[in-house]
Amino acid sequence: MTTAVHVQTVEGFGTVTVRPVDPDADAPLLHGWVNEERARFWGMVGTTVEQVREIYAHLDSLTTHHGYLVSRDGEPVALFQTYDPAADRVGGCYEVRPGDIGVHLFVAPGLAPEAGFTGRLLTALVAFSLTDHTRIVIEPDAANEKAIARMLRAGFELGPEVVLPEVDLPEVFIPEKRARLAFLSR
């Protein structure tokens, strides 16, 4: 089991723990999550458990991109990824500043609807992301009005709509994506 890199108690929500993805141990769980149609922009729909393991082993080898399993009170609830925007496809779509960190969030499927869940989860994830950085950049699907509204409620400021180019690597294929940039400064 990997060691937590962030633990935070969020009032009225529980204890949020962020730990690096363990490719071997977490691949079966993550495989179920990233193979849902709503995860298509993660580029892993149709993958096998072994392919998911390989993708996260590759991610684990990078210094610019990191995968985390997020739990609430010990139960896995989200997949969270951070990255250096200058080393990612989004870096060609806006003026990257020193101190920027990009993030992706995938809330686990099958959780019972809970008012305020994502907002409270974001409280801990924003705190974690801004520990060593000064600004978060996100790039949700431009058509995902629900995600964009959620980020606005969390304090993000909208940036431009952009087209992220496709990524076609041996480890992963990520299709072209029309995204809406948004930023949150410390």
Buried (B, 14 or more C-beta within 10 A) or exposed (E): EEEBEBEBEBEEBBEBBBBBBBBEEBBEBBBBBBBBEEBBBBBBEEBEBEBBBBBBBBBBEEEEBBBBBBBBEEEBBBBBBBBBBBBBBBBEBBEBBEEBBBBBBBBBEEEEEEEEBBEBBBBBBBBBBBEEBEBBBBBBBBEBEEBBEBBEEBEBEEBEEBEBBEBEEEBBEBEEBEBBBBBBBE
